[in-house]
Structure formats: structure tokens, C-alpha cells
Amino acid sequence: MSKQKFTLGIVGARGHTGTELIRLVAAHPGLELAFVSSRELDGQRVADHGDAYAGELRYESLDAAAVAGKGADVVILALPNGKSAPFVQALDEARPDTLIVDLSADYRFDPGWYYGLPEITRGDYAGQRRIANPGCYATAMQLAIWPMLEVLAGPPQCFGVSGYSGAGTTPSDKNNTELLRDNLMPYSLVDHLHEREVSARLGVPVEFMPHVAPHFRGITVTVNLWLTEAVAPDWVRARYVQRYAGEPLVRVVEQAPWVSRIAGRHHVEVGGFALAPGGKRLVVVATEDNLLKGAATQAMQNVNIALGFAELTSIPADKENSDG
Ligand SMILES: NC(=O)c1ccc[n+]([C@@H]2O[C@H](COP(=O)([O-])OP(=O)(O)OC[C@H]3O[C@@H](n4cnc5c(N)ncnc54)[C@H](OP(=O)(O)O)[C@@H]3O)[C@@H](O)[C@H]2O)c1
């Protein structure tokens, strides 16, 4: 890298994922926060909203033209779904070389964009300046299913439970702590966006039934897999361990992982590996912090890959691939 530091701006920096991104970028030795946008926090000091960033930067209310006018090397869009297009268009016109990473679903189905789930797709990265960051559930589902792809006898069924930070900060039933108290809230039980995303990415139909729970962060996906042939427990586990060997952000564990242990961590845990009698039905459980590996951490991996940094720069990933 010839430059001392790349400049990076975050659009939608007030939100849950934007807040995590500020933390990761502030800790990165090769990146400098150029701007952080928020309409609601316009003018307020970033340092007054958390301990992640100690500089003088303030939130700014920036429209698409103003974002493009900032001239940052990297722009991360952390906006609600359906809001990214004007920003992409303005950057396309004014500064097409800008590296854009979009956290929303808006470009995940666009073949002109690189889909950045590094453990599965980093081999396809060919210098694209437009990167679609995968969905949180979609990340966990793909990592849970991928090692078994060749032996699937039918659509995997995925029962998902998310903390309510997955619903963002715009008030809705799904982040209403009163409605969620002592509750589990099913929603979008067929044709959820992430069902379509995972089906499209893996090339097999996937069935996904999401729920929101009263905890704040972390998701669990319990995946039921019907297999074409009877398999043994050791074979299954060895397959996952082998597939994720050398992947610090995917940890293969023996027991079914617990969501309470993944909050604040940057990796995904995959485990459980329960085989029904006969060996043709396998249940796998994956947990992930939706705001980290499900969003900000993955975006940081993608930025690092695109800029030529070591992929885990600024990501505290001290974990081994397997617990035994
Ligand atoms: N939460 C998760 O677990 C998760 C995981 C993976 C991916 N994602 C995706 O990441 C994106 C951000 O999610 P989030 O949970 O961080 O959302 P969020 O907490 O609701 O934050 C949204 C951000 O966008 C800004 N914003 C909202 N409407 C806007 C508009 N019309 N124009 C400009 N700015 C606007 C908000 O700030 P101001 O209102 O102050 O401007 C806020 O900073 C979403 O597309 C989501 O699908 C989320």
C-alpha cells in the first residue's frame, strides 16, 4: 500500500451496524474516518456517543451529492433497505473508483456487484469496487449448509431466532421491547428476503422461518438437512472442520452453540451435528452476532480484502477454528 491511510465514510452511522462500523474503523491502522452521516445526530460529536472513537469528528446530515462530494476512498452504506440507490448513483457519477460496501439487501442480487461472504466467495473477488454485504441470517445459514451442499436430498429447513437489534432502530413490532417481553415473534414465514438470498447463492431452495426474541443481539439458526446418503457423526464433523480449517471467523464446535455466548464476538459458531437414526437426517446449529459477523465485521473483512490489507485487520479474532 502506497498511501498512509485510506479515508472511509459511513452513511447511516447512527444505526446499530453503523455504530459497530465506527468501532472497527477507528481501530484500523490503515483507515481514517472521513465522515459519518446521520440526520438525527447532525452536529453532535461522535466521541459523545460511545468510547470507540476519540477524535473530533461530528455526525453530519449528508445527502447523496454531499456524500459523493466528500471524496472518500471508501463509502460504507448502512442504510435501511431500499435507500442506497441515490448514494450509489451519485458516487457512480462523481467518483466511480470509490469502493462502496452496501450493508442493505439492495444489491445482493445484482450480478454487477461482488457478494462478499469471504469464507465462501473470497476466491471470486477480482477487484470489484461495488460490494454487497450479505444478510445476517443469510451468512449463518450459508455457513451452516455449505459443507453439506453436495449431499443434500432436499431443501434445508432453517428455524431462525434473532435478537431485536436485527430489526434496526426504526420503531416496529420487531424491536418493540414491550411486545417482545416473554415473547417469540414469528414473521415472514415464507419468502423472506434471506430465504431468497441463500437459495440464490447456494443454488438450492432453502426454507427459512424467522423469529424475533427479547434479547438484543445474536442469532441462532437451527438447520434441518435431509441427505442423499447415510453418514456417520465423525464424517460430518470432519467435513465441517476441514471446510473451515484456517478460518478464524468460523468456529466448528461440538455442542449446539448458544446465542448468549456469541454476543459481542466476531465469529460464527457451527455445531450440534445431531444425526437422526439411519444417518440421513442431520441437524446443525449456527450462532452469530448479527451486528458483527452478520454485518460490520463482514464489511470490515470485505474492505480489507478490497484494499489489500490482511483480512482480519482491526477485527479481534483470537479464536481457533475448532474446540477440539
Ligand atoms: N441490524 C442487523 O442485524 C443487520 C445485519 C445485517 C445487515 N443489516 C442491514 O444493514 C442496514 C443497516 O441496518 P441497521 O440495523 O444498522 O439499521 P438502523 O439501526 O435502523 O440504522 C439505519 C441508519 O440509516 C439512517 N437512515 C435511515 N433512513 C435514512 C434515509 N432515508 N436516508 C438517510 N439515512 C437514513 C439512520 O440515521 P438517521 O435517521 O439519523 O439519518 C441510521 O443511521 C440495513 O439495510 C439492514 O438490513 C442489518
The ligand as a MOL file (V3000), in Angstrom:
LIG
                    3D

  0  0  0     0  0            999 V3000
M  V30 BEGIN CTAB
M  V30 COUNTS 48 52 0 0 0
M  V30 BEGIN ATOM
M  V30 1 N -29.2070 -4.9270 12.2490 0
M  V30 2 C -28.6930 -6.0400 11.7620 0
M  V30 3 O -28.5660 -7.0480 12.4450 0
M  V30 4 C -28.2350 -6.0850 10.3310 0
M  V30 5 C -27.4630 -7.1580 9.9230 0
M  V30 6 C -27.0620 -7.2340 8.5880 0
M  V30 7 C -27.4520 -6.2440 7.7010 0
M  V30 8 N -28.2280 -5.2250 8.1300 0 CHG=1
M  V30 9 C -28.6110 -4.2010 7.1630 0
M  V30 10 O -27.8050 -3.0600 7.4150 0
M  V30 11 C -28.5380 -1.8710 7.1620 0
M  V30 12 C -28.4860 -1.0060 8.4210 0
M  V30 13 O -29.0960 -1.7370 9.4760 0
M  V30 14 P -29.1690 -1.1720 10.9550 0
M  V30 15 O -29.7360 -2.2460 11.7880 0
M  V30 16 O -27.8660 -0.5500 11.3400 0 CHG=-1
M  V30 17 O -30.2580 -0.0170 10.7400 0
M  V30 18 P -30.6850 1.1210 11.7380 0
M  V30 19 O -30.1550 0.8340 13.1000 0
M  V30 20 O -32.1360 1.3360 11.5890 0
M  V30 21 O -29.8990 2.3920 11.1550 0
M  V30 22 C -30.2380 2.9890 9.9330 0
M  V30 23 C -29.3460 4.1860 9.6870 0
M  V30 24 O -29.7140 4.7990 8.4600 0
M  V30 25 C -30.0590 6.1850 8.6830 0
M  V30 26 N -31.2090 6.4310 7.8450 0
M  V30 27 C -32.4510 5.8950 7.9680 0
M  V30 28 N -33.2470 6.2690 6.9500 0
M  V30 29 C -32.4880 7.0570 6.1630 0
M  V30 30 C -32.7200 7.7620 4.9520 0
M  V30 31 N -33.9230 7.7420 4.3560 0
M  V30 32 N -31.7140 8.4960 4.4140 0
M  V30 33 C -30.5130 8.5540 5.0350 0
M  V30 34 N -30.2280 7.9100 6.1810 0
M  V30 35 C -31.2000 7.1670 6.7260 0
M  V30 36 C -30.2990 6.3270 10.1670 0
M  V30 37 O -29.7980 7.5370 10.6990 0
M  V30 38 P -30.5740 8.9030 10.7220 0
M  V30 39 O -32.0440 8.5800 10.7710 0
M  V30 40 O -30.0740 9.5990 11.9410 0
M  V30 41 O -30.1640 9.5940 9.4450 0
M  V30 42 C -29.4020 5.2300 10.7550 0
M  V30 43 O -28.1060 5.7210 10.9500 0
M  V30 44 C -29.9560 -2.3130 6.7780 0
M  V30 45 O -30.0890 -2.3060 5.3830 0
M  V30 46 C -30.0440 -3.7350 7.3060 0
M  V30 47 O -30.9070 -4.5350 6.5290 0
M  V30 48 C -28.6100 -5.0980 9.4290 0
M  V30 END ATOM
M  V30 BEGIN BOND
M  V30 1 1 1 2
M  V30 2 2 2 3
M  V30 3 1 2 4
M  V30 4 1 4 5
M  V30 5 2 4 48
M  V30 6 2 5 6
M  V30 7 1 6 7
M  V30 8 2 7 8
M  V30 9 1 8 9
M  V30 10 1 8 48
M  V30 11 1 9 10
M  V30 12 1 9 46
M  V30 13 1 10 11
M  V30 14 1 11 12
M  V30 15 1 11 44
M  V30 16 1 12 13
M  V30 17 1 13 14
M  V30 18 2 14 15
M  V30 19 1 14 16
M  V30 20 1 14 17
M  V30 21 1 17 18
M  V30 22 2 18 19
M  V30 23 1 18 20
M  V30 24 1 18 21
M  V30 25 1 21 22
M  V30 26 1 22 23
M  V30 27 1 23 24
M  V30 28 1 23 42
M  V30 29 1 24 25
M  V30 30 1 25 26
M  V30 31 1 25 36
M  V30 32 1 26 27
M  V30 33 1 26 35
M  V30 34 2 27 28
M  V30 35 1 28 29
M  V30 36 1 29 30
M  V30 37 2 29 35
M  V30 38 1 30 31
M  V30 39 2 30 32
M  V30 40 1 32 33
M  V30 41 2 33 34
M  V30 42 1 34 35
M  V30 43 1 36 37
M  V30 44 1 36 42
M  V30 45 1 37 38
M  V30 46 2 38 39
M  V30 47 1 38 40
M  V30 48 1 38 41
M  V30 49 1 42 43
M  V30 50 1 44 45
M  V30 51 1 44 46
M  V30 52 1 46 47
M  V30 END BOND
M  V30 END CTAB
M  END
